[in-house]
Amino acid sequence: MIDMSVNLGGLEMKSPVATASGTFGYGTEYIGAVDYSKLGAVTAKGIRIEPWPGNPMPRHAEVKGGLVNAIGLQGAGIEHFLKMTIPWYRKQVPNVPLIANIWGGSIAEYAEVAAKIGNAADAIEMNVSCPNVKSGGHTFGQDPKILGTVVAAVREATTLPLIVKLAPNVPSIAHYVHACENAGANALSMINTIPAMVIDIEKRRPVIANKTGGLSGRCVHPAAVKLVYDAAKATSLPILAMGGIYEPKDAIEFLLAGAAAVAVGTATFSNPNVVSEVYDGIAAYGERHGFKSVREITGALES
């Protein structure tokens, strides 16, 4: 039997399959629908210091091959996360590591929420595709210098494994990878959703109240694979890859491109069992091709 364990920047995972933030609630909502024994980690919905209402409705639209959403990072805030969410998760899912996804409107907010988490979670994932309210609204993840500064601030605020979730809409991913690496990140996760827009041609209005949102689903997969491949060539940091995983083949592509682990997101809305299917498919592929561990599949792309 192939060894399915991986180490994601200090986070020990018994499986290379995780869930993506924003698509799996706070970790317990899928109990009874998902085989958690095949998950290496669960990434909770994004949290910040204060509760946040998110964007007005409507906040999502189905498109061919995917979903455009503008939920707006709605969440209950760090205090509720620490007092209610994490204790309940530990009770219900005691054997699967919990990754806390964090965000903020300033560098200080990122550092503060990371510090407050302490050791309550098993790792921190930073969503850097957020507007920096202190710098005119420019997103943290689209300026390598600002990205490095916010990652360094969070690195100083926590001893947990630090994963940075990179934005896909940048000129060259290598610059952003290096900024994270130099600032002390332990791993990368990618890709975040791609900026998108859907228009109701009869009403001549955007379908989503926020006008624009983030595109996810099958349609983003080839672009995500290319970005993971480019990032893996630029760094030795392990990568948690996501973007359009609907079947084992999609996950295996990411591993061959250089990812250490994968995260399933949008597909769980229509097929919660996809996480089990992906786990089983990776194991079967590894055994069929003579790999002794899933770690040997990472970067095993023939030129």
C-alpha positions in Angstrom: 0.0 0.0 0.0 1.4 3.4 -1.0 2.3 5.8 1.9 -0.1 8.7 1.5 1.4 10.9 4.2 2.9 14.3 3.4 4.5 17.2 5.3 3.2 20.6 4.3 5.7 23.0 5.7 5.7 21.4 9.1 2.0 20.4 9.0 1.9 16.6 9.2 -0.9 15.2 7.0 -1.8 11.5 6.8 -3.4 12.2 3.4 -2.4 14.6 0.5 -6.1 15.7 0.2 -7.4 18.7 2.0 -10.4 21.0 1.7 -10.2 24.6 0.4 -11.2 27.5 2.5 -14.6 29.0 1.8 -16.1 25.7 0.5 -16.2 23.5 3.6 -17.6 25.8 6.2 -15.7 25.7 9.5 -15.0 22.0 9.2 -17.9 20.2 10.7 -20.7 21.0 8.2 -20.0 18.0 6.0 -20.0 15.4 8.8 -22.1 12.5 7.5 -21.5 13.4 3.9 -17.7 13.1 3.8 -15.2 10.4 4.9 -13.0 12.5 7.1 -10.5 9.7 7.5 -9.3 10.4 3.9 -8.6 14.1 4.6 -5.2 15.3 5.5 -6.4 18.7 6.7 -9.5 20.9 6.7 -9.1 24.6 5.9 -11.8 26.7 7.7 -13.7 29.6 6.2 -11.7 32.8 6.4 -11.7 34.8 9.7 -10.6 38.2 10.7 -10.5 40.1 14.0 -14.1 41.4 14.0 -17.2 39.7 12.6 -17.8 40.6 9.0 -21.1 40.6 7.1 -19.8 40.0 3.7 -21.3 41.4 0.5 -24.9 42.0 -0.3 -27.0 39.4 -2.2 -27.0 38.0 -4.8 -23.4 36.7 -4.2 -22.9 33.9 -6.6 -23.7 32.8 -10.1 -23.2 29.5 -11.9 -21.3 29.6 -15.2 -20.2 27.0 -17.7 -17.7 24.9 -15.9 -17.7 26.8 -12.7 -18.9 29.3 -10.2 -18.5 33.0 -9.7 -18.8 34.1 -6.1 -18.5 37.3 -4.1 -19.4 36.2 -0.6 -17.1 38.8 0.7 -15.5 36.7 3.4 -18.5 36.7 5.7 -17.5 35.4 9.1 -18.1 35.5 12.9 -14.7 36.9 13.9 -11.8 35.5 15.8 -13.4 35.4 19.3 -16.3 33.2 18.1 -13.8 31.0 16.1 -11.7 30.4 19.2 -14.5 30.0 21.7 -17.0 28.1 19.6 -15.7 26.8 16.3 -12.4 25.2 17.3 -13.6 23.4 20.4 -16.6 22.0 18.5 -14.3 21.0 15.6 -11.8 19.2 17.9 -14.7 17.3 19.5 -16.3 16.2 16.2 -13.1 15.8 14.1 -10.3 14.9 16.6 -7.9 13.4 14.1 -7.8 15.8 11.2 -5.6 18.9 11.4 -7.4 22.3 11.2 -5.9 25.1 9.1 -7.1 28.6 10.0 -7.5 30.9 7.0 -7.0 34.5 8.1 -7.4 37.9 6.4 -7.4 41.6 7.3 -7.6 45.1 5.9 -4.1 46.0 7.2 -0.8 44.4 8.1 -1.5 45.0 11.8 -4.9 43.2 11.5 -3.2 40.1 9.9 -0.6 40.0 12.6 -3.2 40.5 15.4 -5.5 37.6 14.2 -2.5 35.3 13.8 -1.3 36.1 17.3 -4.8 35.5 18.8 -5.0 32.1 17.3 -1.9 31.0 19.2 -1.7 27.2 19.0 -5.5 26.6 18.8 -5.2 25.7 15.1 -2.6 23.4 13.5 -1.5 25.9 10.7 -2.4 29.3 9.4 -3.3 30.0 5.8 -3.0 33.7 4.8 -5.5 35.0 2.2 -3.6 37.9 0.6 -6.1 38.6 -2.1 -7.7 41.3 0.2 -7.7 45.0 -0.2 -5.1 46.9 1.9 -7.3 49.7 3.3 -4.2 51.5 4.6 -2.7 51.7 1.1 -5.6 52.9 -1.1 -7.2 49.5 -1.5 -4.4 47.8 -3.5 -4.5 44.1 -2.7 -1.6 42.6 -0.6 -1.1 39.8 -3.0 -0.4 41.9 -6.1 2.6 43.8 -4.8 5.7 41.6 -3.9 7.0 44.2 -1.5 3.8 44.6 0.4 3.3 40.9 0.3 6.7 40.3 1.9 5.9 42.8 4.6 2.6 41.3 5.6 4.0 37.7 5.5 6.9 38.8 7.7 4.5 40.4 10.2 2.4 37.2 10.5 5.6 35.1 10.7 6.7 37.1 13.7 3.2 36.8 15.3 2.9 33.0 15.1 4.9 29.8 15.5 2.4 27.7 13.5 3.2 26.5 10.0 2.5 29.5 7.8 0.9 28.9 4.4 0.4 31.9 2.0 -2.5 31.6 -0.5 -1.3 33.4 -3.6 -3.4 35.5 -6.0 -3.4 34.1 -9.6 -3.8 37.4 -11.5 -0.2 38.5 -11.4 2.4 39.0 -14.2 4.9 36.4 -13.0 4.2 34.2 -10.0 7.9 33.7 -9.2 8.3 37.2 -7.8 5.5 36.6 -5.3 6.8 33.1 -4.4 10.2 34.6 -3.6 8.7 37.3 -1.5 6.8 34.7 0.6 9.9 32.5 0.9 12.2 35.4 2.0 9.6 36.6 4.5 9.4 33.2 6.3 6.5 31.3 4.8 6.6 27.6 5.3 4.3 26.7 2.4 2.2 28.1 -0.4 -1.4 27.5 -1.4 -2.6 28.2 -4.9 -4.6 29.3 -6.7 -7.1 31.6 -5.3 -10.1 32.4 -7.4 -9.7 34.4 -10.7 -11.4 37.8 -10.9 -14.6 37.5 -13.1 -17.9 39.0 -14.0 -21.3 37.8 -15.1 -23.9 40.1 -16.8 -27.6 39.6 -17.2 -28.0 40.7 -20.8 -31.8 41.3 -20.5 -31.5 43.5 -17.5 -28.2 44.9 -18.6 -26.9 44.6 -15.1 -24.2 42.5 -13.3 -25.7 39.3 -11.9 -23.8 39.7 -8.7 -24.5 42.7 -6.4 -20.8 43.3 -5.9 -20.5 43.4 -9.8 -17.4 41.2 -9.8 -16.4 38.1 -8.0 -14.0 35.1 -8.0 -14.2 32.3 -10.6 -13.6 28.8 -9.5 -14.4 25.3 -10.8 -13.4 23.1 -13.7 -12.7 26.0 -16.0 -9.8 27.3 -14.0 -8.0 24.0 -13.7 -5.5 24.3 -16.6 -4.5 27.8 -15.5 -4.0 26.6 -12.0 -1.8 23.7 -13.1 0.4 26.1 -15.0 0.8 28.5 -12.1 1.6 25.6 -9.7 4.2 24.3 -12.2 5.8 27.8 -12.4 5.8 28.2 -8.7 7.3 24.8 -8.0 10.2 25.7 -10.4 10.8 28.9 -8.5 10.9 27.5 -4.9 11.5 24.6 -2.6 8.5 25.5 -0.5 5.8 22.8 -0.5 2.6 23.8 -2.4 -1.0 23.0 -1.5 -2.6 23.1 -5.0 -6.3 23.8 -5.7 -8.4 24.9 -8.6 -10.9 22.7 -10.5 -10.3 19.4 -8.8 -13.3 17.2 -9.7 -11.7 13.8 -10.1 -8.4 12.1 -9.3 -6.8 13.0 -12.6 -7.1 16.7 -11.7 -5.3 16.2 -8.4 -2.6 14.0 -10.0 -1.8 16.7 -12.5 -1.1 19.1 -9.7 1.2 16.6 -7.9 3.1 15.9 -11.1 3.4 19.7 -11.7 5.1 20.0 -8.3 2.5 20.2 -5.6 3.0 18.4 -2.3 -0.8 18.2 -1.5 -4.1 19.2 -3.0 -7.3 20.9 -1.8 -10.8 20.2 -3.1 -13.1 23.2 -3.2 -16.1 24.0 -5.5 -16.6 20.3 -6.5 -17.7 19.5 -2.9 -20.9 21.6 -3.5 -22.2 19.1 -6.1 -20.4 16.0 -4.9 -19.2 15.9 -1.3 -17.8 12.4 -1.9 -15.2 13.8 -4.3 -12.6 14.0 -1.5 -12.8 10.3 -1.1 -12.7 9.7 -4.8 -9.6 11.8 -5.2 -7.8 10.1 -2.3 -8.6 6.6 -3.7 -7.6 7.7 -7.2 -4.2 9.1 -6.1 -3.5 5.9 -4.2 -4.5 3.7 -7.1 -2.4 5.8 -9.5 0.7 5.6 -7.2 0.4 1.8 -6.9 -0.2 1.3 -10.6 3.0 3.3 -11.5 5.2 1.8 -8.8 5.4 4.8 -6.4 6.1 3.8 -2.8 4.8 7.1 -1.4 2.7 9.9 -2.7 5.7 12.2 -2.1 7.5 10.5 -5.0 4.7 11.7 -7.3 5.4 15.4 -6.5 7.3 16.9 -9.5 7.6 13.5 -11.3 6.7 15.1 -14.6 8.7 13.7 -17.5 10.2 16.4 -19.8 
